[in-house]
Amino acid sequence: MQTANTVLMVRPASFYANPQTVQSNSFQKYSLSLNDVTHEAQIAFDQYVNVLRHSGINVIVIQDELINETPDSIFPNNWLSTSADGTIFTYPMEALNRRRERRPEIVNHLCQNFVVNKLIDLSPYENRNFFFEGTGVLIFDHNSKNAFICRSTRSSEFVGMEYEKLTDYKLHWFDATDQEGKAIYHTNVMLSVGKRFAVVCLESIHNQHEREQLITVLEECGKQIIDVTYEQMENFACNILELVDQLNAPVYAMSKRAWSAFTPEQQNQISQYATLALGEIDIIEDLGGGGARCMLAEINLQKK
C-alpha cells in the first residue's frame, strides 16, 4: 500500500523556532523574536486540516499539551510510523526536546482504533547518540520494498541496518547537500516518492555514482522522475505527500508555496494525475523548517 487515506496530525500548543534543531536544519529560519506565533500556526494548521478533509482524507487530530514544551510536535512523522502489517515504529530523535513528542497516549489511541500487531521502539538508540527520524529520513516505495535515505546526523546508518533486519525493506543511501554544501537534514525535503512520480532535487546529490544509482532504482520501481532545482527544493517542492481519498483517487498534499515553486509543465503533470490539497503554512515552514509532508504521519493500519 503506497498511499494512505488516514493521517495523524498534532495541533501545536506552543509553536516557535526550535533552538535545538537549527544547527542541522538549514530550511529553518531561526528567529529570536519574542512574538507568540502559536496562534498564527494554529490557524494555518486548522485550515490545512480542513483542506485535507475536504479532499477526502481522513485526518486524526491530536492536541499537543502546553506542559510538554515541544515546539516541533507539529511534525509527528519524525517519531512515528505505521506499516500495513500492523506494526507501529517509534524512533530516536536528535533534539532533546523533540524526544518528548513520543507520547504513549498517541500510540494507545492508535492501538484502540486500529489493528496493531507489534510495537517496535527504536528510541533507546538515543542513549548511544544514534538517531533515525522516521519518515523524515525514510522515503518508502512500499510496493517494491525499497526505501531511500540521505546521510545526516539524524539518519544513523547503524540504526538503518537494524531497521533492515526488522523489516523486509532495502535501504538505499546517498549524500545530499544544500547549496552551501551542508548535509540535508531530512530526506523528505529533497525527495518524495508516490505511486507514479518521484519528485527529487538531483543536483543536491553531488556524487555522480550515487545520483545515477538513485535514478536507476526509482526507474526500476516504475517512477516518473520530476527533477527540481535547489531553489524549488528550498521552497518545499519535494516536501509533498501523495495520499488517496475515500474513492481511492490520488491526492497530493503540499503547501501553496511548494505548488507555486513548480514550473507550469510540472504543475500540469501533477494536476492531471491527482487532486491537490494545498495548505497555506508559511509560518510553519519558515520557523519549523518543515513543510506539508512533515506534518503528516500516515496511518497504514487496518481500522478496527
Secondary structure, 3 states (H helix, E strand, C coil): CCCCCEEEEEECCCCCCCCCCCCCCCCCCCCCCCCCCHHHHHHHHHHHHHHHHHCCCEEEEEECCHHHCCCCCCCHHHCEEECCCCEEEECCCCCHHHHHHCCHHHHHHHHHHECCCEEEECHHHHHHCCCECHHHHCEEECCCCEEEEECCCCECHHHHHHHHHHCCCEEEEECCECCCCCECCCHHHCEEECCCEEEECHHHCCCHHHHHHHHHHHHHCCCEEEECCHHHHHCCCCCCEEEECCCCCEEEEEEHHHHHHCCHHHHHHHHHHCEEEEECCHHHHHHHCCCCHHHCEEECCCEC
